[in-house]
């Protein structure tokens, strides 16, 4: 019952933020992400719940995403890897059509200060899609995203966020499956990189950095740490890295760019 209530509350909160098209898009993407984890967990005999959606109408996304509960021990690195990659692959593949269709349905419009538009930073995939559909935009013009496009943007943002190679995030599972105890080096490098972004580029990442510092170095070991992942999974790990690069947005909301604001005051 709680899952159903949270689902409909999240539909309501996302509709309030971006309209019914946005709500349909982002709920589909989040559901695909969590069901990817769900089915692969069940495949390995790990009990997993259906997703709990988290409504949050005060955020620009209308939600804090969704989670599933898993019980039991992950048997080996292969299972850890497969469970980790399943969600991001599904959310990326689901975000892609919403991004493309949403971009085609969007409008190119002259941007005038004071119109109240919220500027979004573009992940690399959005830049590629924009070039393919619209080419070079004239000066002082920008794309006003259709709600489907915004759902695709948020879906890519969530995918990249989950693929950060830290702790209990999906990317942390993948890195731990590949590097084991040595993954701590990757965790530290990622935390310092995000700290650099938050201090010198976009302070919106600071809350995430604090969470990474508190929780980022912890990862439970699978029951079998001896069996290594195979070559196919290592190739898939490179594909996952490419998905992260295509989906990541260094400055999701450029208005929070500290360096730019300081330059204005000089």
N, C-alpha and C positions, 0 to 999 in steps of 0.2 A: 504493500500500500504506500509506504514512504517513497519508494522509487517512482510510483505513478504520480504522486503529488508533486515531487520535485521536478519531474519531467514537464508537467503542465505549467508549473510556476516558471520554469526556465523558458518554455515557449512564450509565456506572457512577457517575461522580462526582456527577452530578445526582440519580441515584436514591438515593445515600447521603445526600444533603442533604435531599431533599424527598419521596422516594418515587417509585414508578413513574408515578403520574399527573402529578406535577410534571415528571418527566423527559420524559415524552411531550409535555407542553405546551410547555416551554421549548425543547426540541430542535426542535419544529415551528416555533416562532416564529423562532428563530435561523436555521433553514434557509430559511424564507420570506424573511427579510431579505437573506441573502446571495445567494439565487437571483434576487431582484429585481435586485441589482447585476449578477449574472452574465448574465442574459438581455438586459438593456439594453446592457451592454458588448458582447456578441456582436452585437447588432443594429447597433451602430456600427462593427463590424469590429475591435474591440479584443480581442485575445486575453486570456482570463480563465480562471483555474483554478476547479475545484470548491472548495467551502469547506473550510478547515482549522479544525476545532473545537478549542477550548483547554480541556482539563479542569483544574479547580482545586477539589478537594474541601474545601479549608480556607476557602474563601470562603462567605458566606451564600447564594450563587447556585449553587455547584457548578461554575462555569465562568467563564472570562474572555471568553466569546462565541465568535465565529468570524470568520475573515477569508478573503478571496479575493485572489489575486495577479493584477494586471493589468499587461500589458506594452504598450509602444507609446505614442503621443502621442494625447491627446484632441484631436479636430480643431477644435472650436469651443465656444462658451459653451452652445449648446443641448445638445450631447452631455454636457458637464460637468454641466449642470443635471439632465438626465434621469437620468444615472447616480447623481447625488447623491440625488435624491428617491425613486428606485425602492425602495431598501432600507427606509427609514423608513415609506413608505406600506404596504409589504407586512407589516412587523412590527407596525404599528399595527392594520391590518385583521385580522391573525391573532391579535393579543393580545385584541382586543375580544370575540370569542365565548368565549375562555377566561375573561376577566374576568367576563362576564355569567353564564355557566354555573357558574363557580366560586363566584360570590357567592350564587347560588341554592342551591348545595349546602353553603354554609358554615353555621355555627351562631352564633347570638347567645348569648353567655354572660356571666355576671357575672365581672368581673375582680377577683381578689384578689391583693394583693401577695405575691410569693414563689412564685407558681404556675409561674414559669419561661417565661411567654409573651414572645416578642419582638415589641414594638410596631413597627408600620410606619406611616410617614407616608402619607397618602392623596394621590395625584394627583387633580386636579379631576375627571377622568373617573370615578374610583372613588367619589368623593363623590356624583356624579350617579347612578351605578348603585345605590349604597347607599340613597339617598333614594327611588329608584323602587321598590326591592324591599322595603326594611324601614321606610322612613319615619324618624322620629326615634327614636333608641335611648334607653332609660331611663338614668338616671344610673348610673355605675359598670358599665355593660354595654358590651361591644364585640363585634366580629365576629371569630370564629376562622376564618381563611380555609381553605377546602378547597384541596388542592394545585393544582387547576386555577386557582383564584383567585390563588394565589401565583405561578403561571406567568404569568398575565395581568399581575400587578403588576410582575414582573421584566421582562416584555416591554415594558411601557410605560416602565419605567425605562431600559432599553437604548435604546428609540426616542428618548426625550428626550435621553439622553446623546449619541447620535450626531447629534442635530439641533442641538447647541450650535454656534453660527455661528463656528467657529474652525478655521483651518488645514486639516488633512487629514480632519477629521470630515465626515460627510455634510452637516451644516449649513454647514460652511466651504465646501464645493463650491458649494452653492446661493447663498450670499452672494457668493462670488467671481464666479459666473456673472452675477449681477445688477449688482454694483457694481464689479467689476474691482479696480484698485489701491486704490480708496476703501474697500474692505472692511476694510482695516487698522484703520479707526476702529471698525468693529463688533467686530473681534477684541479691541481694547483695552478697549472698554466691557464686553464679555462677561467678559474676564479679571478686570477690577476688580469686576464684580458677583459672580462666583464667589468672589473673594477676600473680599469682604464677607460672603458667606454662611458661608465657612469660619471666619472670625475671630469673627464675632458671632452666628452662628446654629447652625452644625453643622460641627465640625472634620473630619468625614468627607470633605469636599470638598477638603481641603488638598492631598492627593496629586495630584488632578486639576489643581488650580491650578498646581502646580509643573510638571507636564507641559505645560500650556498655555503657560506662560512660556517653556519650553525650545523647544517645537515649534510653538506656535500661530500665529506670524506668517508662516510659510513656506507658499507655495502655488505650484506650477508653473503657468505660463501655458499655456492651450490654443494650438494652432498658429494658429488664427484668432481674434484678439482684437477684430476689427472688427465682425463680425456680431453684432448684439444679439439677446437673446431676445425672443420675441413676447409679445403681450398675454395669450394663454392661459396661458403659463408664468408670467407675473407673477401672474395670478389663482391659479394652483396654488401659487405661493410663499406667498400669503396663507393658503391652506388648510394648507400645511405649518406655518406659524406657529401656526395654531389647534391643529394636532396637537401641536406642542411644548407649548403652554400646557396642553392637556388632559392631557398625559402627564408633565409635569415635577413632581417632588416636592422642594420646598425642603429638607426635612429627612427623608430616607428612613428613618433610624433615630432617632426622637426621643430615645432614651436618651442620645444623644451631644450633646444640646442644652446648650451651655456656659452660656448665659444662665440657663436654668432651674436648672442645678446651682448656679450662683453665688447665685441667689435663695434656694436651700435653706439655704446656709451663712450667710446674713445673719440 
